[in-house]
Amino acid sequence: MESRTEEHTFDSTLESVDAAEAIVLRAARHLGFDEDDEHKIGISVRECMVNAVVHGNRYNSRKKVHLVLALNPGVLEIRIADEGDHFDVSQLPDPLADENLLRHSGRGILLMQAFMDEFQIRPRQPKGTEVRLVKRVAKAG
């Protein structure tokens, strides 16, 4: 398989979450991920896209969410970026602390870290946040 990159731009709507997840899962199937890993990738992309739309761009119709997929043999790299204010991951409350266990938000980053092989978050210039997710196809046997 030849390496390739795809770029997609989405509006800041929850419909974009479904569209982005479908695009990434199609790429994951193409690369040969099993159903379990596809599920983990899907949840990670969904959580990341929701964060970009809701927390990053705050549903602002003038702001876009950018998805870049790098497909390499056995490796899927996903970058999702918003155009909102910078996000400081150190300011996030601990999702496992007793007072946060029943909250509806705050677990997305924990899930992405658990489900993906690599997780990085960094500010974009001049505005926004980019999340980089990497998953490798598990070797059979």
One Martini backbone bead per residue (centre of mass of N, CA, C, O) as a GRO file, in nm:
protein
  141
    1MET     BB    1   0.097   0.037   0.021
    2GLU     BB    2   0.043   0.361  -0.019
    3SER     BB    3   0.108   0.661   0.080
    4ARG     BB    4  -0.133   0.898   0.232
    5THR     BB    5  -0.324   1.208   0.216
    6GLU     BB    6  -0.596   1.361   0.397
    7GLU     BB    7  -0.830   1.641   0.361
    8HIS     BB    8  -1.064   1.797   0.595
    9THR     BB    9  -1.360   2.008   0.621
   10PHE     BB   10  -1.560   2.137   0.894
   11ASP     BB   11  -1.820   2.211   1.055
   12SER     BB   12  -1.961   2.332   1.373
   13THR     BB   13  -2.103   2.027   1.402
   14LEU     BB   14  -2.242   1.724   1.489
   15GLU     BB   15  -2.246   1.606   1.199
   16SER     BB   16  -1.933   1.609   1.165
   17VAL     BB   17  -1.871   1.373   1.349
   18ASP     BB   18  -1.988   1.148   1.170
   19ALA     BB   19  -1.827   1.210   0.913
   20ALA     BB   20  -1.543   1.172   1.032
   21GLU     BB   21  -1.576   0.885   1.134
   22ALA     BB   22  -1.634   0.754   0.857
   23ILE     BB   23  -1.366   0.827   0.722
   24VAL     BB   24  -1.176   0.688   0.928
   25LEU     BB   25  -1.299   0.398   0.914
   26ARG     BB   26  -1.238   0.351   0.620
   27ALA     BB   27  -0.930   0.372   0.656
   28ALA     BB   28  -0.898   0.148   0.869
   29ARG     BB   29  -1.000  -0.083   0.693
   30HIS     BB   30  -0.789  -0.046   0.466
   31LEU     BB   31  -0.544  -0.109   0.682
   32GLY     BB   32  -0.654  -0.364   0.878
   33PHE     BB   33  -0.830  -0.328   1.110
   34ASP     BB   34  -0.990  -0.435   1.364
   35GLU     BB   35  -1.284  -0.409   1.531
   36ASP     BB   36  -1.167  -0.313   1.799
   37ASP     BB   37  -0.991  -0.081   1.682
   38GLU     BB   38  -1.215   0.066   1.534
   39HIS     BB   39  -1.369   0.139   1.790
   40LYS     BB   40  -1.141   0.308   1.921
   41ILE     BB   41  -1.112   0.509   1.691
   42GLY     BB   42  -1.405   0.610   1.684
   43ILE     BB   43  -1.414   0.723   1.972
   44SER     BB   44  -1.174   0.917   1.946
   45VAL     BB   45  -1.286   1.090   1.715
   46ARG     BB   46  -1.548   1.171   1.848
   47GLU     BB   47  -1.428   1.313   2.096
   48CYS     BB   48  -1.252   1.514   1.938
   49MET     BB   49  -1.475   1.649   1.770
   50VAL     BB   50  -1.650   1.747   2.001
   51ASN     BB   51  -1.436   1.926   2.124
   52ALA     BB   52  -1.400   2.111   1.875
   53VAL     BB   53  -1.697   2.206   1.848
   54VAL     BB   54  -1.772   2.278   2.152
   55HIS     BB   55  -1.496   2.390   2.292
   56GLY     BB   56  -1.349   2.530   2.064
   57ASN     BB   57  -1.580   2.660   1.855
   58ARG     BB   58  -1.870   2.682   1.978
   59TYR     BB   59  -2.052   2.650   1.709
   60ASN     BB   60  -1.909   2.829   1.509
   61SER     BB   61  -1.979   2.900   1.175
   62ARG     BB   62  -1.683   3.035   1.109
   63LYS     BB   63  -1.569   2.770   1.219
   64LYS     BB   64  -1.337   2.507   1.179
   65VAL     BB   65  -1.266   2.161   1.113
   66HIS     BB   66  -0.962   1.973   1.098
   67LEU     BB   67  -0.872   1.690   0.885
   68VAL     BB   68  -0.593   1.461   0.906
   69LEU     BB   69  -0.477   1.191   0.701
   70ALA     BB   70  -0.231   0.933   0.757
   71LEU     BB   71  -0.144   0.674   0.530
   72ASN     BB   72   0.022   0.384   0.633
   73PRO     BB   73   0.168   0.103   0.669
   74GLY     BB   74   0.003   0.017   0.968
   75VAL     BB   75  -0.067   0.343   0.983
   76LEU     BB   76  -0.264   0.584   1.172
   77GLU     BB   77  -0.300   0.936   1.121
   78ILE     BB   78  -0.457   1.186   1.331
   79ARG     BB   79  -0.578   1.524   1.270
   80ILE     BB   80  -0.733   1.761   1.497
   81ALA     BB   81  -0.868   2.094   1.435
   82ASP     BB   82  -0.920   2.407   1.566
   83GLU     BB   83  -1.037   2.777   1.603
   84GLY     BB   84  -0.995   2.833   1.891
   85ASP     BB   85  -0.895   2.838   2.183
   86HIS     BB   86  -0.664   2.755   2.374
   87PHE     BB   87  -0.562   2.440   2.520
   88ASP     BB   88  -0.510   2.337   2.862
   89VAL     BB   89  -0.454   2.028   2.988
   90SER     BB   90  -0.372   2.110   3.288
   91GLN     BB   91  -0.682   2.227   3.346
   92LEU     BB   92  -0.792   1.953   3.371
   93PRO     BB   93  -0.985   1.760   3.532
   94ASP     BB   94  -0.992   1.476   3.706
   95PRO     BB   95  -1.185   1.208   3.595
   96LEU     BB   96  -1.112   1.013   3.865
   97ALA     BB   97  -1.228   1.188   4.055
   98ASP     BB   98  -1.488   1.170   4.257
   99GLU     BB   99  -1.621   1.456   4.167
  100ASN     BB  100  -1.605   1.349   3.837
  101LEU     BB  101  -1.741   1.068   3.770
  102LEU     BB  102  -2.051   1.196   3.695
  103ARG     BB  103  -1.967   1.348   3.471
  104HIS     BB  104  -2.016   1.421   3.121
  105SER     BB  105  -1.728   1.536   3.127
  106GLY     BB  106  -1.360   1.456   3.080
  107ARG     BB  107  -1.303   1.159   2.921
  108GLY     BB  108  -1.190   1.183   2.631
  109ILE     BB  109  -0.882   1.197   2.675
  110LEU     BB  110  -0.857   0.932   2.827
  111LEU     BB  111  -0.957   0.756   2.593
  112MET     BB  112  -0.747   0.836   2.381
  113GLN     BB  113  -0.503   0.741   2.548
  114ALA     BB  114  -0.602   0.438   2.572
  115PHE     BB  115  -0.670   0.372   2.248
  116MET     BB  116  -0.402   0.494   2.165
  117ASP     BB  117  -0.058   0.503   2.088
  118GLU     BB  118  -0.094   0.817   2.030
  119PHE     BB  119  -0.088   1.142   2.217
  120GLN     BB  120  -0.142   1.485   2.112
  121ILE     BB  121  -0.123   1.832   2.229
  122ARG     BB  122  -0.159   2.151   2.053
  123PRO     BB  123  -0.103   2.453   1.954
  124ARG     BB  124  -0.216   2.685   1.729
  125GLN     BB  125  -0.157   2.903   1.460
  126PRO     BB  126  -0.305   3.157   1.614
  127LYS     BB  127  -0.538   2.940   1.660
  128GLY     BB  128  -0.597   2.670   1.855
  129THR     BB  129  -0.624   2.304   1.835
  130GLU     BB  130  -0.418   2.003   1.825
  131VAL     BB  131  -0.475   1.658   1.753
  132ARG     BB  132  -0.279   1.357   1.788
  133LEU     BB  133  -0.338   1.038   1.634
  134VAL     BB  134  -0.215   0.696   1.685
  135LYS     BB  135  -0.239   0.382   1.493
  136ARG     BB  136  -0.154   0.040   1.503
  137VAL     BB  137  -0.129  -0.249   1.358
  138ALA     BB  138  -0.170  -0.550   1.463
  139LYS     BB  139   0.008  -0.827   1.487
  140ALA     BB  140  -0.012  -1.129   1.385
  141GLY     BB  141   0.053  -1.378   1.637
   0.00000   0.00000   0.00000
